[in-house]
Amino acid sequence: MLINKAVEKIKILSVSVTVFGSYSHAVESIIDRIKNGQKSLCFAINPEKIYRVQSDIELKEVINTADIHICDGVGVVIATKILYGRRIHRITGIQLFCDLVARAEKEGLKIFILGASPEVNKGACEKLLAKHPNLQIAGRQNGYCSDSATIVRMINDSGADMLFVAMGSPKQEFWIAEHKDAINVPFCMSIGGTLDVVSGKTNRAPRIFRKTGTEFLYRLIREPKRWKRQIALPKFVLMVLKSRFLTGNRQMQYTHDNTGRLE
């Protein structure tokens, strides 16, 4: 099946969101950029992150340095409906990671896994190789090494085509933004706690939560101490409604590039 690699970008409260029609669309677009030598940074965008950047200019600048901003949160989907009158697909970071790893095995692309604890990093790589025996893990490094220069050198020497960074947000975004010019890898993506799930340390939310986009409720049930972080959600909704009310009419502007490049 042919997939149109053209993409759109919209703004949610001044934060870019890349519109993909499906996971296949996202994967094809990313692989196409890698093969064409287009260096790309990919960050996940959710309501908590959008809310936070409203009062954190430095984080906002870092987030907007990325070329790809996936819609990783049902709240972003709802905000798009409110502001633009249209529904977009969620592209969660963990599923996109899994799909890209599978594609890397098929295409013979090399990956580098950076972040998490030594045990989780090692365990995640072992699980990935068990599922994808032909996957080329060019290198890996846990997140407990503070010598960034050495890490960058390891990454570059590995010849990796994809770099996945799991340091937690926003630390991982700041690290990527700081070293993006020194890293010679075509594609770099922040993946948060994905390695915890892949390694088996943490269970992924049941399918019903994933299907309804309510993984945050599952995490809150399992970790009640997260409630303070969830306060950002209703505040985010209020900000979106205020933006919609102030503009009067639904926003209609977005970027669209038929060449498949993300501008």
N, C-alpha and C positions, 0 to 999 in steps of 0.2 A: 504494500500500500504506500503510495506516495504521500509524503507529509510536507505541507507548506511550511518552510522554515522561517517565513516572515514573522516578525514579532511586533508587539505593541508595548508601550510603556505608559502607565498612568501615574498620577500623583495622589497619594492619600495623606492629607495634612503635611504636604511638602516632602514626603518620602516617596521615592520611586518604587513602583511595583511592576515587574515584567509579566505580561499576560501570555500564558501558554495555554493552548487548547487541550492539552493532555500531558501525561508524563512522557509519552513517546515524542510529542512535539518538543518538550524541553530537552530530552536526551539527544534527539537528532540535531537540534540547534547547537547544543554544546559540542557535540562531536564534530559538527561541521566547522565550528570556530577553531577547535583544536587542529583539525586537518589543514585549515587555511592559515594557521600560524597566528591567529588572533588571541592575544593574551587576555584572559578573562578572570575576573573575581566574582564569586557568587556568594551572596549573603541571604539568609532567610529573614523574611519580614513578617512580624506578628503584631497584634495590638499593643502588647507590652512595650515592644521596641519603639513603635511609632509614638506612643505616649511619652516615653522617656526622652526621645530626641527633641521634644517640644521645649524642654528646659535644659537640654545639654547640647550646646552648639558644637562642641568638639566631637561628640558622638555622631551628631547629624552629619557633619562633614565627612567623617570616616565612613559611615553607612553609604553615603552618596558617592563614594569613590568606586563602589562596585559597578560592574557592567551588567550583572544579572541580579535581580531582587525577586526571589521566589515568594509566592503568596502562601506562607506557612502559618495559617491561622484562619479559622472560620470568621473571626471578627473582621478580618480584612475583606473577606468575601462580602459580608454584610455591609461594610462601609462602601464598597464599590457599588453595591446595589443602591444604596441611599444617595451617593454622590453622583453616580453616572447612569443610574437606571439600567444596569446590566449586571449579569452574573458571570463571574470568572471562576476558573477551576483552581482548587487548592493544589499546591505542589509541595508536599511536606518534605522537609530536609532528609528525614530518615529514608523515605521511600525513594527519593531521587538519588540518594547515595547508593542504595541497593541496586537500583536500575543502572546507574553509571558503572558500578563495579562489574555487573553482569556484562555490560557492553564492552568494558575494558578487556575482559577476558576474551570476548569474541573478536575484538579488533586487534588484540595483541598490544594494547596500550599499557604502559607501566604506571603504577600508582605509588604514592608515598603517604603513610599514615602517621600523623603527628598529633600527640596529645594524650590525655587521660593518664591514669596511673600505670606503672610498669606492668602490673598484672592484667589490667583491662586492655591495654594496648596489645600485649602479647596474645591474650585470649581472643580478642577480636580478630587479629590477623590469622590465628589458627582456624577460627570458625569460617572466615572468608575463604581460606584455602581448601578447607574441607568441602565447602559448597561449590567452589570454583577452582578445581585442581590446576587449571591452566592459567590462572590469574598470576600476573607478574607483579609482586610486591617488591618494588625496587629498593625500598627502605622503610624503616619505621623508627620512631623516637617517641618516648613517653613525654608527658608534659612537665616533668620535674627537672628538666635541664634548663638552667638559666642563661646559658651561653648561646645567645641567639646567633652570633656570628658562626659558631661551629655548626649549629642546626642548619642555617642557610647553606653553608658549604656542603653539608651532607646531602641536602635536598638537591642541590645543583649537580653534585657528583653522581647522584643516582640515575640521572637521565630520565626522571619521571615525567609523565605527560599530565598527570593529575595529582594534585596535593590536597589532602583532606585534613583540616585542622580542628581538633576537638579540645578546646581550652575553656569552654563555657563563654557565655556572652555577658558583657561586651569585650572581655579580654582577648578573645580570638579575633574579633574584628579589628581591634587596635593593633594586634601583633601583625596581622596580614597587611594592614594598611601601611604600617611602619616599614615592612620589609618587602613590599610588593615589587619595588624597582630592582632589588637585589636578587630576587628569586627568579630563576630561569625556567619556570614551569608554565606551560600554556594555560592550564586551568587550575584555579585554586578555590576551594569551597570551605566555608565554616560549617561544622556539623554538630556543634554543641555536645549533647549527651548521647549521640548516636552509638558510640563505641560501647557504652555501658549496656545498651540493648543488644547489640551484635554479639558481644562477649558472653551474654547471658547473666550478667550481674544484675540487670534490671529487666523486668518483664515489659514487653511492649503492651500498650493499651489494647484491650479486647477489640475485636472487629467492629462491634456495635458503636464503640466510642470513636474509632477511626472513621467509620462511615459517616457519622453525624458531625464530625469535626469537634467533638467535645473531649478530646484527650486531656485537656486541662482539668476537667472535672475528675477524671480517673486519677490523675496525678495528685489532685487536691485531696481526694478520698484516701489515697495511700500515704500522702504526706501533708497532714493538716497544717503543718507549720508554714506551708507555702501560701497561706491565706493572705498574707501581707502583699505578696506579689500580685495576687489576683484583684486587688483593689484597683489596679490600673485599668482593668477591663471596663467597668461601668464608667470610669472617667473618660476612657477612650471613646465610648459610645456617645457620651454627652458632647465631646469635642466634635465628633463627626456630625451630630445633629445640629450643633451650633453652626458649623461650617455650611451645612445644607441650608439652614434657615437664613444665614447672612447673604448667601449667594442668590437666594430666591429661586433660580432655575438650576437644574442639574448641570453639572460640569460636563462639557463635551470634548474638551481638548485632550489629546493624547498623541504620542508619537508613533508613527507607523513606517517601517522601512521594509520594502518588499525584497531587498537584497538579503535579508536575514541578519543584517548587522544590528546590534543594539546601540542606539545612539544616546 
